Amino acid sequence: MVTRKTITMATLLAILSVALVAPAAMLSADTTEVEIDVAPGTLNLSYNGQWVTVHTDLAYDSDTTGSLAWSLNGVGASSVFYDCSGNLVAQFDVQGFTVPNVISLGEQLMTLEGGDSGGTLFYSGSTTIRVIDVGKRQ
């Protein structure tokens, strides 16, 4: 005999499974992989510079790629523009990466993502850099 409690639990489990699977399917079906190069290739967390710059192989278009929200490991882009080849470049304030738990020392996977304000991801690319924390020389 099926009780009301059993039906409620089954419904709840079905909703949770769809909620967990749907975003992954949405992100992987229409996401275009881009090649990226992160500069500096070795990031010193004590660095006095201002920018972490990501060069892509993606053509820049102010109406499409230029209007998306870009992030690198969850840090939002400070500016997005094109290089001399017409490819998208994104710059990130280096201070965004010094916050604990954004990146860690050693080899670090850096993932660039570009999506719309609704959370749909259109572009993604990853590369590995080295992260160190060497203080200023006295």
C-alpha positions in Angstrom: 0.0 0.0 0.0 1.4 3.4 -1.1 1.0 6.1 1.5 0.9 9.8 1.1 4.3 10.1 2.8 5.8 7.7 0.2 4.4 9.7 -2.7 5.7 12.9 -1.2 9.2 11.5 -0.7 9.2 10.1 -4.3 8.1 13.4 -5.7 10.8 15.3 -3.7 13.5 12.8 -4.9 12.4 13.2 -8.5 12.6 17.1 -8.2 16.0 17.0 -6.6 17.4 14.6 -9.2 16.2 16.8 -12.1 17.6 19.9 -10.3 21.0 18.3 -9.9 21.2 16.9 -13.5 19.6 19.7 -15.5 22.3 22.4 -14.9 25.1 20.1 -15.9 23.3 19.1 -19.1 22.5 22.7 -19.9 26.2 23.7 -19.4 27.7 20.9 -21.4 25.3 20.8 -24.4 25.9 24.3 -25.7 29.3 25.3 -24.2 32.1 26.0 -26.7 35.6 25.1 -25.5 38.2 27.9 -26.1 41.9 27.8 -25.7 43.3 30.3 -23.2 46.7 31.6 -22.1 46.9 33.2 -18.7 49.6 35.8 -17.9 51.4 35.8 -15.7 52.1 32.1 -16.0 53.4 32.1 -12.5 51.2 34.2 -10.2 52.9 35.5 -7.0 50.2 36.3 -4.5 52.6 39.0 -3.1 52.8 40.5 -6.6 52.4 44.3 -6.8 51.0 44.2 -10.4 47.4 45.0 -11.2 46.2 42.4 -13.7 45.8 38.8 -14.5 45.3 38.7 -18.3 43.7 35.9 -20.3 44.2 35.7 -24.1 41.8 33.5 -26.0 41.4 32.1 -29.5 37.8 33.4 -29.6 36.9 36.2 -32.0 35.8 39.3 -30.2 32.4 40.8 -31.1 31.0 43.6 -29.0 27.5 42.4 -29.5 28.1 38.8 -28.5 31.3 37.7 -26.8 32.1 41.2 -25.6 28.7 41.5 -23.9 28.9 38.3 -21.9 29.9 38.1 -18.2 33.4 36.6 -18.0 35.0 35.1 -14.9 38.3 33.4 -14.1 38.0 30.9 -11.2 34.9 32.9 -10.1 36.5 36.3 -10.2 34.7 38.7 -12.5 36.5 40.4 -15.4 37.5 44.1 -14.9 37.6 44.6 -18.7 37.1 42.7 -21.9 38.6 43.8 -25.2 40.3 42.5 -28.4 43.9 42.0 -29.2 45.7 42.8 -32.5 44.4 39.5 -34.0 40.8 40.4 -33.1 40.6 37.7 -30.3 38.9 38.3 -27.0 41.2 39.3 -24.0 39.9 39.5 -20.5 41.6 41.3 -17.6 41.1 40.5 -13.9 42.2 42.5 -10.9 45.0 40.5 -9.3 43.6 41.4 -5.8 40.5 39.2 -6.6 42.8 36.1 -6.5 44.4 36.9 -3.1 41.1 36.2 -1.3 41.5 32.9 0.6 40.0 29.9 -1.2 39.9 31.4 -4.6 43.2 29.8 -5.7 45.8 27.8 -3.8 49.6 27.5 -3.9 51.2 25.1 -6.4 49.8 24.0 -9.7 46.4 25.7 -10.1 43.8 25.0 -12.8 42.5 28.3 -14.1 39.1 28.2 -15.8 37.7 31.1 -17.9 33.9 31.1 -18.3 31.7 33.4 -20.4 27.9 33.3 -20.0 24.8 35.5 -19.8 23.2 37.1 -16.8 20.8 34.1 -16.5 23.6 31.7 -15.7 23.8 30.0 -19.1 27.4 29.2 -19.9 28.5 29.6 -23.6 32.3 29.5 -23.4 34.8 27.8 -21.2 38.5 27.2 -21.3 41.1 26.0 -18.8 44.9 26.0 -18.4 47.2 25.4 -15.5 49.5 28.0 -13.9 51.9 28.0 -11.0 50.9 30.0 -7.9 53.5 31.1 -5.3 53.7 33.5 -2.4 57.1 35.1 -2.3 57.2 38.4 -0.3 59.0 41.5 -1.5 62.8 41.6 -1.2 64.0 44.0 1.4 
